[in-house]
């Protein structure tokens, strides 16, 4: 899972993608994930919004440990998600 340390980096390239996260504890924030360090290129291509090139995720905590769920976007409310560890 990506760290929030990348959130201070502004430059975005083909190897860095913008990620909007809805975190059940921290709230909404934007971070940047590096390919392949934080997410595989295959997963990024599968889940990224093709129009905006932004990845959307939700972080939910269980027993103090976060689980990140990637979500398809651009279609209003969307229930298509996948767990991303």
VOPAGU-2260 file (C-alpha; in pm, 1 decimal, decimal comma):
REM VOPAGU-2260
SITE   aa  ch    i         X         Y         Z
SITE  UNK   A    0       0,0       0,0       0,0
SITE  UNK   A    1     120,6     350,8     -73,0
SITE  UNK   A    2     242,1     585,0     192,4
SITE  UNK   A    3     111,5     937,1     229,0
SITE  UNK   A    4     470,2    1065,7     202,6
SITE  UNK   A    5     424,6    1096,0    -172,0
SITE  UNK   A    6     139,6    1342,9    -123,6
SITE  UNK   A    7     382,8    1635,8    -109,4
SITE  UNK   A    8     520,4    1556,4    -453,2
SITE  UNK   A    9     350,8    1762,6    -720,1
SITE  UNK   A   10     509,5    1641,1   -1046,7
SITE  UNK   A   11     309,3    1372,4   -1218,7
SITE  UNK   A   12     455,4    1157,0   -1493,6
SITE  UNK   A   13     373,4     827,5   -1662,0
SITE  UNK   A   14     524,8     653,0   -1360,1
SITE  UNK   A   15     332,6     850,8   -1096,0
SITE  UNK   A   16     -46,8     860,7   -1069,0
SITE  UNK   A   17    -275,5    1084,7    -868,6
SITE  UNK   A   18    -487,5     898,3    -613,9
SITE  UNK   A   19    -795,0    1040,6    -438,7
SITE  UNK   A   20    -854,5     852,6    -115,2
SITE  UNK   A   21   -1160,0     853,5     109,0
SITE  UNK   A   22   -1019,3     734,3     441,7
SITE  UNK   A   23   -1260,6     635,1     719,6
SITE  UNK   A   24   -1026,6     793,0     979,7
SITE  UNK   A   25    -826,2    1062,9     796,8
SITE  UNK   A   26   -1103,4    1185,3     567,5
SITE  UNK   A   27   -1054,2    1279,4     201,1
SITE  UNK   A   28    -705,4    1344,8      70,1
SITE  UNK   A   29    -497,3    1327,2    -245,4
SITE  UNK   A   30    -168,8    1142,1    -273,7
SITE  UNK   A   31      55,3    1014,2    -551,6
SITE  UNK   A   32     148,3     650,9    -606,1
SITE  UNK   A   33     452,6     536,9    -802,1
SITE  UNK   A   34     438,2     251,8   -1051,4
SITE  UNK   A   35     550,5     -20,7    -971,4
SITE  UNK   A   36     647,8      65,0    -609,7
SITE  UNK   A   37     298,4     147,3    -480,2
SITE  UNK   A   38      77,6     -15,9    -744,1
SITE  UNK   A   39     142,6    -239,3   -1042,1
SITE  UNK   A   40     103,1     -98,4   -1391,4
SITE  UNK   A   41    -162,6    -363,3   -1458,9
SITE  UNK   A   42    -372,8    -260,8   -1156,7
SITE  UNK   A   43    -329,4     108,7   -1238,5
SITE  UNK   A   44    -450,9      53,6   -1596,0
SITE  UNK   A   45    -743,9    -154,8   -1471,6
SITE  UNK   A   46    -871,0      94,5   -1212,7
SITE  UNK   A   47    -764,4     441,7   -1331,2
SITE  UNK   A   48   -1032,5     677,1   -1459,6
SITE  UNK   A   49    -954,8     696,1   -1832,9
SITE  UNK   A   50   -1092,7    1049,6   -1865,9
SITE  UNK   A   51    -909,5    1210,5   -1573,4
SITE  UNK   A   52    -616,9     966,4   -1524,6
SITE  UNK   A   53    -696,5     968,0   -1150,3
SITE  UNK   A   54    -724,6     659,7    -932,7
SITE  UNK   A   55    -996,0     651,3    -664,2
SITE  UNK   A   56    -970,2     447,1    -345,3
SITE  UNK   A   57   -1132,2     401,5      -5,6
SITE  UNK   A   58    -940,5     309,3     309,9
SITE  UNK   A   59   -1138,8     124,6     576,4
SITE  UNK   A   60    -989,8       9,2     906,9
SITE  UNK   A   61   -1044,9    -324,1    1078,1
SITE  UNK   A   62    -860,8    -403,5    1403,1
SITE  UNK   A   63    -655,7     -88,7    1347,4
SITE  UNK   A   64    -521,6    -207,4    1010,8
SITE  UNK   A   65    -625,0     -26,6     690,4
SITE  UNK   A   66    -759,8    -207,7     387,1
SITE  UNK   A   67    -756,9      -8,2      65,5
SITE  UNK   A   68   -1031,7     -63,6    -189,2
SITE  UNK   A   69    -981,2      62,3    -544,5
SITE  UNK   A   70   -1295,0     190,6    -713,1
SITE  UNK   A   71   -1399,8     256,7   -1068,8
SITE  UNK   A   72   -1507,5     616,3   -1110,0
SITE  UNK   A   73   -1685,5     853,2   -1340,2
SITE  UNK   A   74   -2015,1     668,4   -1321,5
SITE  UNK   A   75   -2169,0     823,7   -1013,0
SITE  UNK   A   76   -2216,5     577,7    -729,7
SITE  UNK   A   77   -2016,9     271,1    -819,5
SITE  UNK   A   78   -1997,8     -60,7    -640,1
SITE  UNK   A   79   -1723,2    -213,5    -854,9
SITE  UNK   A   80   -1427,5    -236,0    -618,3
SITE  UNK   A   81   -1124,5    -450,2    -545,7
SITE  UNK   A   82    -916,2    -488,5    -229,9
SITE  UNK   A   83    -565,4    -353,8    -276,2
SITE  UNK   A   84    -303,3    -441,4     -14,9
